Amino acid sequence: MTGLESIINQIAGDAQQEAEAILQEARRKAEEAGNAAKEEAQQQVKAVLRKGEQDAKDIRDRAESAAELEKRNQLLAFKQQLIQEAVAGAQASLEGAPDKEYFDTLLQLYKRFAQKGQGELRLNKRDHGRLPGDFLARMKKEVPGADVHISPTSCDIESGFLLVYGGMDINCTFRAVFEDAYEELRDAAGKLLFPVA
């Protein structure tokens, strides 16, 4: 081999080594880039999964909360219905009470709402027909100073009575009394129907 061939072989060998080194470096960088991209992709997948899990949990929590609220609303509506039925039942019980008990109740209402001075007590047709003979005397005894007479004409009410003083009417029908005391009656019925443990 001549000197020139030897130099060419040397240059070719060096070029081959350098090409292999460059190729090896390129492979290493490509592998690092691939690993980095793979790691980045794995991080993105994990982030998407975490967000998906959190979104699913939030949706589940909202659904459970909405279901619980609906359950409470239905229970409250049911309780209110039972209380209204209990109050209506109490009113119906008073309206359908035997005569003595019914007129004793009217006397208690009269005692509570009567005022001193001249007035008129108005009853419905049914109550006029069954009015005890001593009712007016009992009224005068319960509220001395009240000069109230019982109207001879009937008025259109379901139960109870109207007290009329000049231009002022005091509605003492059972319906009006129950409506005025509804909140109090509702609370009392609620305590009876749904006692707190």
C-alpha positions, 0 to 999 in steps of 0.5 A: 500500500502506498502512502497515498492509499494509506492516507485515504484509508485513514481519512475514510476510517476517520470519516466512518468513525465520525459518521458512526458517532454522529449517527449514534448521537442522532439516535440518542437524541431521537430516543431522548426526544421520543422518551420526552414525548412519551413522558409528556403524553403520559402526563397529559393522559394522567391529567385528562383522567384526573379531570375526567374523574373529578368531573364525574365526581362533581356530576355524581355529587350534584346528582346526589345533592339534587336527589336529596333536595327532591326527597326533602321537598317531597317529604316536606310537601307530604308533611304539609299535606298531613298537617293541612288534613289534620287542621281541616279534620279538627275544623270538621270535628268542631263543625260536626260536634254534638249541639251542646259541645258546638254551642259551648265552642260558640260561647267561648268564641263569643267570650273571646271576640265580643265587645262592650256596646250594642251588637248583633250575633248572626248565625247560619240557618242550621244553627238558628234551628238548634240554638239552645234556649238559654244561649242569649242568657249565657252570652250576657253572663260571659261578657257583661256590658256587651249588649248583643242580641241574636239576629232573627235572620240567618246569614250565609256562613258554614259554621260559627257566627258573625258579630256586627257592631255598627259598620264593623263585622267580626268574622267568627266563623270556624273557617276564619278562626282556623285561617287566623290561627293556621300557623299556630295550629300547623305547628301544633299539628306538626309536633303531634304528627312528627315529634322530634326525637 
